[in-house]
Amino acid sequence: MTKILIVEDVPDNAELAQKILTSHGYEVIHAMNAETGYQFALEYHPDLLLLDLGLPDYDGLTLAGQLRENPLFENLPIVAFTAWPPETARHMAESYGCNGFIGKPIVRIKDFISQIEAYLTKG
């Protein structure tokens, strides 16, 4: 089963994404902060990381940078999951080695799943 790690500190955002993803056959692991997200990435070896950019301990972009420094994660699709304006999100995600971004809030489930599937097939 394809594993997706969600690093998101807002419970409602994480719960909605998790419900959608599990209903589409994905295994979902959830971390509430960057430090736990890093540990879960090491422990569970996810197929994709959905990463909030504003986390309580340190920002998601710092976590993305740390993961990219580890050879274990050089091919891991890391997708910023953010409510930032699209142009800002695109620029920040690219500069920290993310594969792209998905905007919040999730408005259309079909579009969200299509984006997830596209990142999984690229990775």
N, CA, C and O of each residue as an XYZ file, in Angstrom:
492
protein
N       0.845     -1.183      0.000
C       0.000      0.000      0.000
C       0.893      1.250      0.000
O       1.907      1.294      0.696
N       0.517      2.237     -0.765
C       1.267      3.487     -0.851
C       1.102      4.274      0.447
O      -0.015      4.499      0.912
N       2.236      4.692      1.026
C       2.239      5.429      2.295
C       2.457      6.912      2.049
O       3.366      7.315      1.324
N       1.609      7.704      2.663
C       1.746      9.156      2.601
C       1.890      9.689      4.019
O       1.061      9.424      4.890
N       2.959     10.444      4.228
C       3.184     11.103      5.509
C       2.682     12.530      5.395
O       3.119     13.288      4.529
N       1.755     12.891      6.284
C       1.250     14.262      6.351
C       1.875     14.911      7.585
O       1.724     14.417      8.703
N       2.573     16.013      7.371
C       3.110     16.790      8.486
C       2.303     18.083      8.512
O       2.514     18.985      7.701
N       1.387     18.150      9.452
C       0.396     19.238      9.513
C      -0.023     19.423     10.963
O      -0.404     18.461     11.631
N       0.046     20.673     11.457
C      -0.278     20.927     12.855
C      -1.729     21.326     13.103
O      -2.158     21.361     14.256
N      -2.494     21.626     12.066
C      -3.903     21.991     12.247
C      -4.736     20.720     12.115
O      -4.836     20.152     11.027
N      -5.336     20.271     13.224
C      -6.047     18.993     13.210
C      -7.113     18.869     12.111
O      -7.230     17.814     11.488
N      -7.885     19.925     11.868
C      -8.931     19.841     10.846
C      -8.344     19.606      9.452
O      -8.888     18.816      8.681
N      -7.246     20.278      9.123
C      -6.599     20.088      7.822
C      -6.070     18.667      7.686
O      -6.256     18.017      6.658
N      -5.408     18.194      8.740
C      -4.842     16.843      8.711
C      -5.935     15.792      8.622
O      -5.814     14.827      7.866
N      -7.003     15.975      9.391
C      -8.089     14.996      9.408
C      -8.788     14.908      8.054
O      -9.089     13.812      7.582
N      -9.045     16.053      7.431
C      -9.697     16.042      6.128
C      -8.823     15.345      5.088
O      -9.303     14.485      4.350
N      -7.544     15.712      5.026
C      -6.634     15.083      4.063
C      -6.531     13.586      4.329
O      -6.540     12.783      3.396
N      -6.433     13.217      5.593
C      -6.311     11.800      5.944
C      -7.559     11.024      5.537
O      -7.446      9.928      4.987
N      -8.731     11.561      5.792
C      -9.976     10.873      5.421
C     -10.061     10.679      3.908
O     -10.433      9.606      3.431
N      -9.718     11.711      3.171
C      -9.775     11.621      1.710
C      -8.779     10.575      1.216
O      -9.126      9.720      0.402
N      -7.554     10.643      1.702
C      -6.511      9.736      1.221
C      -6.782      8.281      1.597
O      -6.600      7.386      0.771
N      -7.214      8.036      2.835
C      -7.490      6.650      3.232
C      -8.685      6.096      2.460
O      -8.715      4.907      2.142
N      -9.661      6.936      2.158
C     -10.821      6.454      1.387
C     -10.452      6.131     -0.059
O     -11.209      5.465     -0.766
N      -9.289      6.605     -0.493
C      -8.796      6.298     -1.841
C      -7.675      5.248     -1.819
O      -6.950      5.079     -2.800
N      -7.548      4.554     -0.699
C      -6.649      3.409     -0.631
C      -5.231      3.679     -0.195
O      -4.383      2.794     -0.308
N      -4.937      4.872      0.301
C      -3.594      5.188      0.764
C      -3.469      4.930      2.264
O      -4.427      5.105      3.018
N      -2.289      4.516      2.679
C      -1.976      4.438      4.096
C      -1.442      5.808      4.495
O      -0.559      6.348      3.828
N      -1.967      6.368      5.569
C      -1.589      7.722      5.970
C      -0.983      7.700      7.369
O      -1.523      7.094      8.295
N       0.151      8.374      7.494
C       0.810      8.582      8.771
C       0.771     10.091      9.001
O       1.018     10.870      8.080
N       0.461     10.497     10.225
C       0.329     11.930     10.512
C       1.288     12.351     11.620
O       1.387     11.698     12.659
N       1.988     13.447     11.378
C       2.853     14.065     12.384
C       2.381     15.500     12.594
O       2.016     16.186     11.640
N       2.391     15.945     13.839
C       1.910     17.288     14.183
C       2.987     18.362     14.109
O       2.677     19.552     14.166
N       4.261     17.954     13.981
C       5.329     18.943     13.931
C       6.485     18.412     13.086
O       6.497     17.247     12.691
N       7.435     19.270     12.821
C       8.543     18.924     11.933
C       9.438     17.836     12.520
O       9.845     16.921     11.805
N       9.743     17.924     13.792
C      10.628     16.938     14.415
C      10.023     15.532     14.341
O      10.708     14.573     13.984
N       8.749     15.419     14.678
C       8.077     14.125     14.584
C       7.990     13.689     13.123
O       8.124     12.504     12.819
N       7.768     14.633     12.230
C       7.726     14.322     10.809
C       9.021     13.719     10.322
O       9.006     12.760      9.550
N      10.140     14.262     10.758
C      11.448     13.721     10.367
C      11.613     12.301     10.904
O      12.055     11.405     10.186
N      11.256     12.106     12.167
C      11.369     10.776     12.773
C      10.467      9.760     12.060
O      10.876      8.626     11.810
N       9.234     10.177     11.735
C       8.311      9.276     11.029
C       8.811      8.970      9.623
O       8.625      7.855      9.136
N       9.439      9.931      8.967
C       9.996      9.678      7.634
C      11.066      8.589      7.724
O      11.115      7.695      6.879
N      11.919      8.662      8.740
C      12.948      7.639      8.937
C      12.337      6.283      9.263
O      12.803      5.250      8.784
N      11.294      6.298     10.080
C      10.685      5.053     10.554
C       9.810      4.370      9.501
O       9.863      3.151      9.340
N       9.007      5.160      8.786
C       7.988      4.573      7.907
C       8.337      4.579      6.421
O       7.668      3.903      5.639
N       9.357      5.316      6.013
C       9.762      5.390      4.598
C       8.564      5.648      3.681
O       8.203      4.790      2.875
N       7.953      6.817      3.801
C       6.750      7.105      3.005
C       7.072      7.208      1.513
O       8.215      7.427      1.111
N       6.028      7.042      0.715
C       6.144      7.187     -0.734
C       5.949      8.636     -1.167
O       6.333      9.022     -2.271
N       5.342      9.441     -0.276
C       5.122     10.860     -0.542
C       4.993     11.576      0.793
O       4.454     11.028      1.754
N       5.489     12.798      0.845
C       5.371     13.628      2.050
C       4.552     14.856      1.698
O       4.914     15.620      0.803
N       3.450     15.041      2.405
C       2.597     16.214      2.257
C       2.918     17.115      3.446
O       2.631     16.766      4.591
N       3.515     18.276      3.170
C       4.195     19.057      4.202
C       3.632     20.469      4.345
O       3.729     21.290      3.433
N       3.041     20.732      5.513
C       2.615     22.090      5.849
C       3.867     22.955      5.999
O       4.900     22.477      6.468
N       3.778     24.205      5.608
C       4.953     25.072      5.679
C       5.072     25.808      7.006
O       6.173     26.193      7.401
N       3.964     26.006      7.693
C       3.993     26.702      8.977
C       3.741     25.728     10.115
O       2.594     25.424     10.442
N       4.818     25.243     10.715
C       4.711     24.257     11.791
C       5.156     24.877     13.112
O       5.886     25.868     13.113
N       4.722     24.305     14.240
C       5.001     24.937     15.531
C       6.459     24.892     15.975
O       6.901     25.795     16.686
N       7.220     23.874     15.583
C       8.598     23.803     16.068
C       9.576     24.459     15.098
O      10.395     25.271     15.526
N       9.519     24.140     13.826
C      10.245     24.882     12.800
C       9.511     24.699     11.496
O       8.716     23.772     11.347
N       9.775     25.580     10.552
C       8.939     25.585      9.357
C       9.175     24.367      8.475
O      10.232     23.737      8.512
N       8.159     24.058      7.685
C       8.201     22.897      6.815
C       9.303     22.959      5.783
O       9.835     21.925      5.379
N       9.649     24.147      5.355
C      10.710     24.267      4.357
C      12.065     23.862      4.938
O      12.905     23.308      4.229
N      12.276     24.136      6.213
C      13.495     23.684      6.871
C      13.509     22.158      6.922
O      14.539     21.533      6.668
N      12.370     21.565      7.249
C      12.271     20.106      7.263
C      12.555     19.537      5.873
O      13.275     18.546      5.753
N      12.009     20.139      4.837
C      12.260     19.677      3.467
C      13.750     19.715      3.161
O      14.290     18.781      2.567
N      14.414     20.792      3.565
C      15.849     20.913      3.346
C      16.636     19.836      4.077
O      17.586     19.276      3.530
N      16.243     19.548      5.310
C      16.921     18.498      6.080
C      16.727     17.136      5.432
O      17.664     16.341      5.359
N      15.525     16.868      4.965
C      15.268     15.587      4.310
C      16.083     15.453      3.026
O      16.611     14.381      2.732
N      16.184     16.535      2.268
C      16.925     16.485      1.005
C      18.422     16.252      1.237
O      19.111     15.749      0.349
N      18.927     16.611      2.415
C      20.330     16.367      2.737
C      20.608     14.892      3.024
O      21.758     14.455      2.966
N      19.564     14.128      3.332
C      19.699     12.709      3.652
C      19.497     11.892      2.375
O      18.439     11.981      1.752
N      20.495     11.097      1.976
C      20.369     10.312      0.742
C      19.145      9.394      0.702
O      18.664      9.053     -0.378
N      18.643      8.998      1.860
C      17.445      8.152      1.896
C      16.232      8.834      1.263
O      15.316      8.165      0.785
N      16.234     10.167      1.264
C      15.054     10.911      0.829
C      15.274     11.713     -0.452
O      14.445     12.554     -0.800
N      16.366     11.466     -1.150
C      16.642     12.270     -2.332
C      15.590     12.098     -3.428
O      15.400     13.003     -4.240
N      14.905     10.957     -3.467
C      13.874     10.727     -4.478
C      12.454     10.792     -3.920
O      11.488     10.559     -4.647
N      12.328     11.104     -2.644
C      11.006     11.196     -2.022
C      10.268     12.423     -2.548
O      10.778     13.537     -2.436
N       9.075     12.241     -3.119
C       8.294     13.417     -3.500
C       7.856     14.177     -2.237
O       7.132     13.640     -1.399
N       8.300     15.414     -2.118
C       7.904     16.279     -1.014
C       7.039     17.381     -1.609
O       7.473     18.137     -2.478
N       5.804     17.453     -1.118
C       4.839     18.398     -1.659
C       4.419     19.353     -0.548
O       3.872     18.930      0.471
N       4.676     20.632     -0.749
C       4.232     21.640      0.216
C       2.702     21.662      0.210
O       2.071     21.646     -0.847
N       2.126     21.698      1.399
C       0.670     21.707      1.581
C       0.362     23.011      2.306
O       0.507     23.098      3.526
N      -0.063     24.022      1.556
C      -0.052     25.373      2.116
C      -1.222     26.233      1.662
O      -1.801     26.017      0.597
N      -1.551     27.202      2.488
C      -2.561     28.203      2.139
C      -1.904     29.476      1.616
O      -2.593     30.465      1.368
N      -0.580     29.465      1.443
C       0.108     30.630      0.892
C      -0.391     30.909     -0.521
O      -0.871     29.999     -1.197
N      -0.282     32.149     -0.971
C      -0.638     32.459     -2.359
C       0.181     31.584     -3.315
O       1.355     31.322     -3.053
N      -0.419     31.134     -4.410
C       0.252     30.185     -5.307
C       1.655     30.585     -5.753
O       2.554     29.744     -5.753
N       1.865     31.825     -6.126
C       3.186     32.220     -6.616
C       4.232     32.152     -5.501
O       5.360     31.718     -5.737
N       3.870     32.576     -4.297
C       4.774     32.491     -3.145
C       5.058     31.037     -2.813
O       6.209     30.661     -2.589
N       4.017     30.219     -2.780
C       4.177     28.796     -2.467
C       5.084     28.120     -3.486
O       5.958     27.339     -3.112
N       4.889     28.407     -4.751
C       5.703     27.800     -5.817
C       7.184     28.169     -5.627
O       8.061     27.307     -5.676
N       7.437     29.444     -5.413
C       8.813     29.919     -5.244
C       9.473     29.280     -4.018
O      10.593     28.777     -4.108
N       8.789     29.298     -2.889
C       9.357     28.750     -1.655
C       9.547     27.237     -1.760
O      10.571     26.711     -1.324
N       8.583     26.546     -2.326
C       8.689     25.095     -2.460
C       9.885     24.721     -3.331
O      10.649     23.819     -2.984
N      10.048     25.396     -4.440
C      11.174     25.107     -5.342
C      12.508     25.401     -4.674
O      13.461     24.635     -4.823
N      12.582     26.501     -3.942
C      13.858     26.885     -3.336
C      14.305     25.930     -2.236
O      15.490     25.885     -1.908
N      13.384     25.169     -1.663
C      13.733     24.227     -0.602
C      13.708     22.778     -1.058
O      13.761     21.869     -0.230
N      13.628     22.551     -2.350
C      13.714     21.182     -2.847
C      12.422     20.404     -2.824
O      12.436     19.180     -2.953
N      11.301     21.087     -2.661
C      10.016     20.391     -2.766
C       9.715     20.146     -4.248
O      10.206     20.858     -5.125
N       8.915     19.144     -4.496
C       8.542     18.820     -5.870
C       7.420     19.709     -6.390
O       7.150     19.735     -7.591
N       6.772     20.430     -5.499
C       5.682     21.314     -5.872
C       4.834     21.609     -4.651
O       5.283     21.454     -3.515
N       3.602     22.036     -4.896
C       2.732     22.356     -3.768
C       1.280     22.031     -4.113
O       0.896     21.964     -5.280
N       0.499     21.836     -3.075
C      -0.954     21.685     -3.164
C      -1.537     22.722     -2.225
O      -1.140     22.818     -1.064
N      -2.481     23.494     -2.734
C      -3.075     24.551     -1.926
C      -4.118     24.050     -0.939
O      -4.805     23.055     -1.173
N      -4.212     24.768      0.164
C      -5.262     24.548      1.157
C      -6.175     25.761      1.108
O      -5.728     26.854      0.760
N      -7.410     25.596      1.441
C      -8.060     24.360      1.865
C      -8.351     23.451      0.671
O      -8.356     23.884     -0.481
N      -8.590     22.187      0.984
C      -8.998     21.243     -0.059
C     -10.437     21.596     -0.421
O     -11.332     21.544      0.422
N     -10.644     21.955     -1.676
C     -11.977     22.358     -2.121
C     -12.641     21.237     -2.919
O     -13.808     20.911     -2.703
N     -11.880     20.657     -3.840
C     -12.418     19.581     -4.678
C     -11.603     18.314     -4.455
O     -10.411     18.261     -4.759
N     -12.264     17.307     -3.923
C     -11.597     16.049     -3.603
C     -10.955     15.445     -4.849
O      -9.816     14.980     -4.798
N     -11.672     15.453     -5.953
C     -11.154     14.870     -7.188
C      -9.844     15.550     -7.610
O      -8.898     14.872     -8.013
N      -9.786     16.871     -7.521
C      -8.564     17.606     -7.874
C      -7.419     17.276     -6.918
O      -6.276     17.105     -7.343
N      -7.733     17.188     -5.635
C      -6.721     16.860     -4.627
C      -6.107     15.489     -4.918
O      -4.885     15.343     -4.922
N      -6.950     14.492     -5.159
C      -6.463     13.138     -5.445
C      -5.667     13.121     -6.744
O      -4.645     12.441     -6.830
N      -6.113     13.846     -7.738
C      -5.373     13.912     -9.010
C      -3.979     14.486     -8.804
O      -3.012     14.003     -9.393
N      -3.872     15.513     -7.971
C      -2.568     16.108     -7.682
C      -1.666     15.116     -6.945
O      -0.487     14.984     -7.273
N      -2.212     14.432     -5.966
C      -1.450     13.430     -5.211
C      -0.936     12.355     -6.165
O       0.243     12.001     -6.131
N      -1.819     11.839     -7.013
C      -1.437     10.784     -7.949
C      -0.353     11.268     -8.919
O       0.556     10.514     -9.264
N      -0.451     12.502     -9.347
C       0.559     13.046    -10.272
C       1.923     13.099     -9.600
O       2.928     12.753    -10.221
N       1.976     13.522     -8.351
C       3.268     13.579     -7.654
C       3.821     12.184     -7.401
O       5.034     11.984     -7.448
N       2.949     11.219     -7.135
C       3.409      9.851     -6.917
C       3.986      9.232     -8.188
O       4.954      8.474     -8.120
N       3.409      9.543     -9.328
C       3.906      8.963    -10.579
C       5.179      9.666    -11.054
O       5.973      9.075    -11.785
N       5.379     10.920    -10.644
C       6.616     11.631    -10.988
C       7.781     11.133    -10.162
O       8.919     11.069    -10.627
N       7.462     10.773     -8.895
C       8.512     10.378     -7.957
C       9.003      9.040     -8.240
O       9.892      8.549     -7.544
